[in-house]
Amino acid sequence: MAPRYTDCEGFHRRDFLKVGTAGLFGLTLPDLLRLEAKAKADGGRTRKAEAVILVWLAGGPATIDMWDLKPEAPEGIRGEFKPIDTAAPGVRICEHLPLMAKQMDKATIVRSLAHTIPSHGIASVWMTTGNKPTPALQYPSLGSLVMKMMQVEKGIPPYVAFNEIRNGSAGLAGYLGTAYNPFTVEGAGAAGKGKGETAAKLRVRGITLPTGFTLEELENRDKLLRGFDRSFEELDKSSELADGLDAFHQQALDILRSDKTKTAFDLDKEPAELRERYGQSPFGQGALAARRLVQAGVRFVTLSSGVGWDTHSNNFPTLKDKNLPTLDRTLSTLIQDLEEQGMLDKTIVYCAGEFGRTPKINSRGAIPGRDHWARSMAVVLAGGGFKRGYAHGTTDAQGMQPATEPCSPDDVASTIFHNLGIDPHQELQTSTGRPVQLFREGKVIEKLIG
């Protein structure tokens, strides 16, 4: 497993409510099939995309130094980096993202995104669910909603996550229940020296055979355990958590019986040159695996960059020497590779963090940084029906807040689901019959759609 990063707030997984016995809410599969048939009869919604790869920059990236530079702002705001031209006319980004500059004709930058929560955990939940957090309800992540709303071929995990977001505080199924949590990848997947063999094999928690077990042995053991479980069913009939675990368990067995997922994780099948282009890091090889998973039929993949973007101090050296070169290499290669594979038009790449960082540079320590700032931030979208070579919205002269085309996490999520052919205002129902819209405040941003 990758190291457990903390940030300035010092939060770990234990600091947040875990998904407990929230039941399986919403539509059953027969309901979905009936709605899908009705939608087709009515003309249906146009589905531009079939899958999403979320590239998550944990800690709050300084997007003012990446995607929305302010070279004309005062010295205490504009920072140390210069903007450069890109393959998209009129769109300029940071000089330390030269490879992404060459791919910007395939991507959109949303520069007018803002919300109101500059706290890591809660902001992560908002950005990964498309709903402002509330104590009354735990909203499901975008990946869990996709897992619920879009079908996959049997034997394919619908939602895969490379490491947890915020140590499990975000990226989970919320009110949908445990059956819609992601299948989590373990192992770095970086290539070894010399022959390019996988040094740390990628494994998926719950769908990788234990060492020394054959599938037949595991199934026999599973039958035995289930025999014991049935003896105790009467003790816990009210627990819907168990039902969710059973559904997850059955799906895991179906995946084990199929070799499609195993094949997708076999990165040695890819040319050595391509593996090198992605970068021989867990992040780089994870991005390549994400492309292979989507190619195999996975609907949603979350990939964390694995480095800290919480740059209260040492902002500019950290970005220049570490974070930006790694992101530049991997994100640009992912977009280019998807295009070369003929997959970009059907795959959404969404690069985001929980918030941005203050336009005003602080004076912490010997090397200054930027603090939390949710009132202006930028994200990048590519493929899956999004406009190419476009920068949406602007911030004011000092990057403090949106100046034109303001939008929220809810709006971005709604637009992603629109491109997936899912009505962002569709309602799911709780087990008690309470209707819940997918994104209660979200509006589709028409100008983002190509």
C-alpha positions as CSV (number, residue, x, y, z in Angstrom):
1,M,0.0,0.0,0.0
2,A,1.1,3.6,-0.6
3,P,2.0,5.6,2.5
4,R,-0.9,7.3,4.3
5,Y,-0.5,11.0,3.7
6,T,-1.8,13.4,6.2
7,D,-2.1,17.2,5.8
8,C,-2.0,20.3,7.8
9,E,-5.2,19.4,9.6
10,G,-3.8,16.0,10.6
11,F,-6.9,14.0,9.7
12,H,-6.8,10.3,9.3
13,R,-9.6,7.8,8.4
14,R,-10.6,7.5,12.0
15,D,-11.6,11.1,12.1
16,F,-14.6,10.6,9.9
17,L,-17.8,8.7,10.1
18,K,-17.4,5.3,8.3
19,V,-20.1,3.9,6.1
20,G,-22.1,1.8,8.5
21,T,-25.5,0.1,8.3
22,A,-26.9,2.6,5.7
23,G,-29.1,0.4,3.5
24,L,-29.1,-0.1,-0.2
25,F,-31.1,2.8,-1.4
26,G,-32.5,3.6,-4.8
27,L,-33.4,1.7,-7.8
28,T,-33.1,-2.1,-8.3
29,L,-31.6,-3.6,-11.4
30,P,-35.1,-4.4,-12.8
31,D,-36.1,-0.8,-12.2
32,L,-33.0,0.4,-14.0
33,L,-33.7,-1.9,-17.0
34,R,-37.3,-0.7,-17.2
35,L,-36.2,3.0,-17.1
36,E,-33.5,2.3,-19.7
37,A,-36.0,0.7,-22.0
38,K,-38.4,3.6,-21.5
39,A,-35.7,6.1,-22.2
40,K,-34.8,4.4,-25.5
41,A,-38.5,4.4,-26.4
42,D,-38.7,8.1,-25.7
43,G,-35.6,8.9,-27.7
44,G,-33.3,8.6,-24.7
45,R,-30.4,10.7,-23.6
46,T,-27.3,11.0,-25.7
47,R,-24.4,9.2,-24.0
48,K,-21.1,10.8,-25.1
49,A,-18.9,9.0,-22.6
50,E,-18.7,5.4,-21.3
51,A,-16.2,5.8,-18.4
52,V,-14.4,8.3,-16.1
53,I,-10.9,8.5,-14.9
54,L,-10.6,10.8,-11.9
55,V,-7.0,12.0,-11.3
56,W,-7.1,13.2,-7.7
57,L,-4.6,15.8,-6.4
58,A,-4.9,15.4,-2.6
59,G,-4.2,18.4,-0.4
60,G,-5.5,21.2,-2.5
61,P,-3.3,22.1,-5.5
62,A,-2.2,25.7,-6.1
63,T,-4.1,26.0,-9.4
64,I,-3.1,29.6,-9.5
65,D,0.4,28.4,-10.2
66,M,-0.7,25.6,-12.6
67,W,-3.8,26.4,-14.8
68,D,-4.7,30.0,-14.0
69,L,-1.5,32.1,-13.6
70,K,-1.7,35.8,-12.9
71,P,1.5,37.3,-14.4
72,E,0.2,40.9,-14.2
73,A,-0.8,40.6,-10.5
74,P,1.3,42.2,-7.7
75,E,4.5,40.4,-6.6
76,G,2.9,38.9,-3.5
77,I,0.3,37.1,-5.7
78,R,1.7,36.3,-9.1
79,G,4.2,33.8,-7.9
80,E,7.5,32.6,-9.4
81,F,6.2,30.8,-12.5
82,K,5.6,32.1,-16.0
83,P,2.8,31.1,-18.3
84,I,3.5,29.4,-21.7
85,D,1.5,29.0,-24.9
86,T,-0.2,25.7,-25.5
87,A,-1.6,23.7,-28.4
88,A,-4.9,25.4,-27.7
89,P,-4.8,29.0,-29.1
90,G,-5.1,31.6,-26.4
91,V,-4.9,29.1,-23.5
92,R,-1.7,29.5,-21.4
93,I,-0.6,27.3,-18.5
94,C,2.5,27.0,-16.2
95,E,5.9,26.7,-17.8
96,H,6.5,23.6,-15.7
97,L,3.7,21.7,-17.5
98,P,5.3,21.7,-21.0
99,L,3.9,18.2,-21.9
100,M,0.4,19.1,-20.9
101,A,0.8,22.3,-23.0
102,K,1.1,20.0,-26.0
103,Q,-2.1,18.2,-25.1
104,M,-4.3,21.2,-24.3
105,D,-5.9,21.1,-27.7
106,K,-7.6,18.0,-26.4
107,A,-8.7,19.4,-23.0
108,T,-10.7,22.0,-21.2
109,I,-9.7,24.1,-18.2
110,V,-12.5,25.3,-15.9
111,R,-11.0,28.4,-14.3
112,S,-14.2,29.7,-12.6
113,L,-14.9,26.9,-10.2
114,A,-15.5,27.8,-6.5
115,H,-17.1,26.6,-3.3
116,T,-17.2,27.6,0.3
117,I,-15.4,24.9,2.4
118,P,-11.6,25.3,2.8
119,S,-11.3,22.2,4.9
120,H,-9.7,19.1,3.5
121,G,-12.0,16.4,4.5
122,I,-15.4,18.1,3.9
123,A,-14.2,19.7,0.7
124,S,-13.0,16.3,-0.6
125,V,-16.4,14.9,0.0
126,W,-18.0,17.8,-1.9
127,M,-15.7,17.6,-4.9
128,T,-16.0,13.8,-5.1
129,T,-19.8,13.6,-4.6
130,G,-21.1,16.7,-6.4
131,N,-23.2,17.6,-3.3
132,K,-22.4,19.9,-0.5
133,P,-21.9,17.8,2.6
134,T,-24.7,17.7,5.2
135,P,-24.9,15.8,8.6
136,A,-28.3,14.5,7.5
137,L,-27.1,12.4,4.6
138,Q,-23.9,10.8,3.4
139,Y,-23.9,11.3,-0.3
140,P,-22.3,8.7,-2.6
141,S,-19.1,9.4,-4.6
142,L,-19.3,9.9,-8.3
143,G,-17.8,6.5,-8.8
144,S,-20.4,4.8,-6.6
145,L,-23.2,6.6,-8.5
146,V,-21.7,5.4,-11.8
147,M,-21.5,1.9,-10.4
148,K,-25.2,2.2,-9.5
149,M,-26.4,3.7,-12.7
150,M,-24.3,2.1,-15.4
151,Q,-24.2,-1.6,-16.2
152,V,-20.9,-3.5,-16.8
153,E,-20.2,-6.9,-18.2
154,K,-20.1,-9.7,-15.7
155,G,-16.7,-10.3,-14.3
156,I,-15.6,-6.6,-14.5
157,P,-15.4,-4.4,-11.4
158,P,-17.5,-1.2,-12.2
159,Y,-15.6,1.1,-9.9
160,V,-11.8,0.8,-9.1
161,A,-9.8,3.1,-6.8
162,F,-6.0,3.3,-6.6
163,N,-5.7,4.0,-2.9
164,E,-8.3,5.8,-0.8
165,I,-9.2,9.5,-1.0
166,R,-8.6,11.2,2.3
167,N,-8.0,7.8,4.0
168,G,-11.5,6.7,3.4
169,S,-13.4,9.9,4.2
170,A,-14.4,10.4,0.5
171,G,-14.8,8.2,-2.5
172,L,-17.2,5.8,-0.8
173,A,-20.8,4.7,-1.4
174,G,-22.5,6.9,1.2
175,Y,-26.3,6.2,1.3
176,L,-26.0,3.6,-1.4
177,G,-24.5,1.1,1.0
178,T,-21.4,-1.1,0.9
179,A,-22.3,-2.9,-2.3
180,Y,-21.3,0.3,-4.2
181,N,-17.9,0.9,-2.6
182,P,-14.9,0.8,-4.9
183,F,-12.7,-2.2,-5.4
184,T,-9.4,-0.9,-4.0
185,V,-6.0,-1.5,-5.7
186,E,-3.1,-2.5,-3.6
187,G,0.6,-2.5,-4.8
188,A,2.7,0.0,-6.6
189,G,3.0,-1.5,-10.0
190,A,6.2,0.2,-10.8
191,A,8.6,-1.6,-13.1
192,G,11.7,-3.3,-11.8
193,K,15.2,-2.6,-13.1
194,G,16.5,-4.1,-16.3
195,K,13.8,-6.3,-17.8
196,G,10.8,-4.1,-17.0
197,E,9.1,-6.8,-14.9
198,T,6.5,-5.7,-12.5
199,A,8.3,-5.2,-9.2
200,A,5.2,-4.7,-7.0
201,K,2.3,-6.5,-8.6
202,L,-1.0,-4.7,-8.6
203,R,-3.6,-6.5,-6.6
204,V,-7.3,-5.6,-6.0
205,R,-8.5,-6.0,-2.4
206,G,-11.3,-8.6,-2.3
207,I,-10.8,-9.9,-5.9
208,T,-7.3,-11.3,-5.8
209,L,-6.8,-14.9,-4.7
210,P,-5.0,-15.4,-1.4
211,T,-1.5,-16.8,-1.7
212,G,-1.6,-20.6,-2.2
213,F,-5.3,-20.8,-3.0
214,T,-6.8,-22.0,-6.2
215,L,-10.2,-20.7,-7.2
216,E,-11.8,-24.1,-6.6
217,E,-10.3,-24.3,-3.1
218,L,-11.5,-20.8,-2.4
219,E,-15.1,-21.6,-3.6
220,N,-15.2,-24.7,-1.4
221,R,-14.1,-22.7,1.6
222,D,-16.6,-20.0,0.7
223,K,-19.5,-22.6,0.6
224,L,-18.4,-23.8,4.1
225,L,-18.3,-20.3,5.5
226,R,-21.7,-19.4,4.0
227,G,-23.1,-22.6,5.6
228,F,-22.0,-21.2,9.0
229,D,-23.3,-17.7,8.1
230,R,-26.8,-19.0,7.5
231,S,-27.0,-20.4,11.0
232,F,-26.8,-16.8,12.3
233,E,-29.1,-15.1,9.8
234,E,-32.0,-14.9,12.3
235,L,-29.8,-12.9,14.7
236,D,-29.4,-10.0,12.4
237,K,-32.2,-9.8,9.9
238,S,-32.5,-6.1,10.2
239,S,-28.9,-5.4,9.0
240,E,-28.8,-4.2,5.4
241,L,-25.0,-3.9,5.7
242,A,-24.8,-7.7,5.4
243,D,-26.9,-7.6,2.3
244,G,-24.5,-5.1,0.8
245,L,-21.5,-7.1,1.7
246,D,-23.1,-10.2,0.2
247,A,-23.7,-8.3,-3.1
248,F,-20.1,-7.1,-3.1
249,H,-18.9,-10.6,-2.3
250,Q,-20.8,-12.1,-5.1
251,Q,-19.5,-9.6,-7.5
252,A,-15.9,-10.3,-6.3
253,L,-16.4,-14.0,-7.0
254,D,-17.7,-13.3,-10.5
255,I,-14.6,-11.2,-11.1
256,L,-12.3,-13.9,-9.7
257,R,-13.9,-16.4,-12.2
258,S,-13.0,-14.0,-15.0
259,D,-9.5,-13.2,-16.2
260,K,-10.3,-9.9,-17.7
261,T,-9.3,-7.8,-14.6
262,K,-6.2,-9.9,-14.1
263,T,-5.2,-9.2,-17.7
264,A,-5.9,-5.5,-17.4
265,F,-3.4,-5.3,-14.5
266,D,-0.7,-7.1,-16.5
267,L,1.2,-4.0,-17.5
268,D,4.0,-6.1,-19.0
269,K,1.7,-6.6,-22.0
270,E,2.3,-2.9,-22.9
271,P,5.3,-1.7,-24.8
272,A,8.3,-0.7,-22.6
273,E,8.4,2.7,-24.3
274,L,4.8,3.4,-23.4
275,R,5.4,2.4,-19.7
276,E,8.4,4.7,-19.7
277,R,6.3,7.6,-21.1
278,Y,3.8,7.2,-18.2
279,G,6.6,7.3,-15.7
280,Q,8.0,4.4,-13.6
281,S,6.2,5.5,-10.5
282,P,3.1,4.2,-8.8
283,F,1.2,7.1,-10.1
284,G,2.4,6.7,-13.7
285,Q,1.9,2.9,-13.8
286,G,-1.4,3.3,-12.1
287,A,-2.6,5.7,-14.9
288,L,-1.6,3.1,-17.4
289,A,-3.5,0.4,-15.5
290,A,-6.5,2.8,-15.3
291,R,-6.5,3.1,-19.1
292,R,-6.3,-0.7,-19.4
293,L,-9.1,-1.1,-16.9
294,V,-11.4,1.2,-18.8
295,Q,-10.4,-0.6,-22.0
296,A,-11.6,-3.8,-20.3
297,G,-15.0,-2.3,-19.4
298,V,-14.5,-0.6,-16.0
299,R,-16.8,2.5,-15.7
300,F,-15.0,4.6,-13.1
301,V,-11.4,4.7,-11.9
302,T,-10.0,7.0,-9.2
303,L,-6.2,7.6,-9.3
304,S,-4.4,9.6,-6.6
305,S,-1.2,11.3,-7.5
306,G,0.4,10.0,-4.3
307,V,2.1,13.2,-3.4
308,G,1.1,16.0,-1.1
309,W,-0.4,19.2,-2.6
310,D,-0.9,20.9,0.8
311,T,1.8,23.5,0.2
312,H,1.5,26.0,3.1
313,S,5.3,26.3,2.9
314,N,7.8,25.5,0.2
315,N,5.1,25.9,-2.4
316,F,7.2,26.8,-5.4
317,P,10.2,24.4,-5.0
318,T,7.7,21.5,-4.3
319,L,5.7,22.3,-7.4
320,K,8.7,22.9,-9.6
321,D,10.9,20.0,-8.6
322,K,8.4,17.3,-7.6
323,N,4.6,17.7,-8.1
324,L,4.4,19.3,-11.5
325,P,6.9,17.2,-13.4
326,T,5.2,14.0,-12.2
327,L,1.7,15.3,-13.0
328,D,2.8,16.7,-16.3
329,R,4.3,13.4,-17.5
330,T,1.5,11.1,-16.4
331,L,-1.5,13.2,-17.2
332,S,-0.3,14.3,-20.6
333,T,0.6,10.7,-21.5
334,L,-2.8,9.4,-20.3
335,I,-4.7,11.9,-22.5
336,Q,-2.4,11.2,-25.5
337,D,-2.6,7.4,-25.0
338,L,-6.4,7.5,-24.8
339,E,-6.5,9.5,-28.0
340,E,-4.1,7.1,-29.8
341,Q,-6.2,4.1,-28.6
342,G,-9.3,5.7,-30.0
343,M,-10.8,5.9,-26.4
344,L,-10.6,9.6,-25.5
345,D,-14.0,10.5,-27.1
346,K,-15.7,7.9,-24.8
347,T,-13.5,8.4,-21.7
348,I,-13.7,11.5,-19.4
349,V,-10.4,12.4,-17.7
350,Y,-11.1,14.7,-14.7
351,C,-8.1,16.2,-12.8
352,A,-9.0,17.9,-9.6
353,G,-8.3,18.4,-5.9
354,E,-10.5,19.5,-3.0
355,F,-9.8,23.3,-3.3
356,G,-7.2,25.8,-4.6
357,R,-4.8,27.9,-2.6
358,T,-4.7,31.5,-1.6
359,P,-3.8,34.1,-4.3
360,K,-1.8,35.9,-1.6
361,I,1.5,34.2,-0.8
362,N,2.1,33.7,2.9
363,S,5.3,34.3,4.9
364,R,5.5,31.0,6.7
365,G,9.0,29.8,7.4
366,A,12.0,30.5,5.2
367,I,10.3,29.4,2.0
368,P,6.7,30.8,1.6
369,G,3.6,29.0,0.4
370,R,-0.1,29.4,-0.2
371,D,-2.9,28.5,2.2
372,H,-6.4,27.0,1.7
373,W,-8.6,28.8,-0.7
374,A,-12.0,27.4,-1.9
375,R,-13.3,30.6,-3.4
376,S,-11.4,30.2,-6.7
377,M,-9.9,27.0,-8.2
378,A,-9.4,25.3,-11.5
379,V,-9.9,21.8,-12.8
380,V,-9.0,20.1,-16.1
381,L,-11.4,17.9,-18.1
382,A,-10.6,16.0,-21.3
383,G,-12.5,13.6,-23.6
384,G,-15.9,12.1,-23.1
385,G,-17.8,14.9,-25.0
386,F,-16.1,17.9,-23.4
387,K,-15.0,20.7,-25.6
388,R,-11.4,20.6,-26.7
389,G,-8.9,23.4,-26.5
390,Y,-11.1,25.6,-24.3
391,A,-10.7,27.6,-21.1
392,H,-14.0,28.1,-19.3
393,G,-14.6,31.2,-17.2
394,T,-12.1,33.6,-15.6
395,T,-11.1,34.8,-12.2
396,D,-10.5,38.4,-11.3
397,A,-7.2,40.2,-11.8
398,Q,-5.8,38.8,-8.5
399,G,-7.4,35.3,-8.7
400,M,-9.5,35.9,-5.7
401,Q,-12.9,34.8,-7.1
402,P,-14.6,34.0,-10.4
403,A,-15.2,37.0,-12.6
404,T,-17.1,35.3,-15.4
405,E,-19.0,32.0,-15.8
406,P,-18.9,31.0,-12.1
407,C,-19.7,27.3,-11.4
408,S,-19.7,24.8,-8.5
409,P,-18.6,21.2,-7.9
410,D,-22.3,20.3,-8.3
411,D,-22.3,21.9,-11.8
412,V,-19.2,20.0,-12.9
413,A,-20.6,16.7,-11.6
414,S,-23.9,17.4,-13.3
415,T,-22.1,18.0,-16.6
416,I,-20.1,14.8,-16.3
417,F,-23.2,12.8,-15.7
418,H,-25.0,14.5,-18.6
419,N,-22.1,13.3,-20.8
420,L,-22.5,9.8,-19.4
421,G,-26.1,9.9,-20.5
422,I,-27.5,10.1,-17.0
423,D,-30.0,12.8,-16.0
424,P,-28.2,14.7,-13.2
425,H,-31.6,15.5,-11.6
426,Q,-32.8,11.9,-11.6
427,E,-34.1,10.8,-8.2
428,L,-33.1,7.8,-6.2
429,Q,-35.2,6.7,-3.3
430,T,-34.1,5.7,0.1
431,S,-35.4,2.5,1.7
432,T,-38.0,4.6,3.4
433,G,-39.2,6.2,0.1
434,R,-37.4,9.5,0.5
435,P,-36.5,10.9,-2.9
436,V,-32.9,12.1,-3.4
437,Q,-31.7,13.9,-6.5
438,L,-28.3,12.9,-7.8
439,F,-27.1,16.5,-7.6
440,R,-29.6,18.7,-5.9
441,E,-27.9,22.0,-6.7
442,G,-26.2,21.1,-10.0
443,K,-26.7,22.6,-13.4
444,V,-25.3,21.3,-16.7
445,I,-22.6,23.7,-18.0
446,E,-23.6,23.8,-21.7
447,K,-20.5,25.7,-22.8
448,L,-18.3,22.8,-21.7
449,I,-19.9,20.3,-24.0
450,G,-18.2,19.8,-27.4
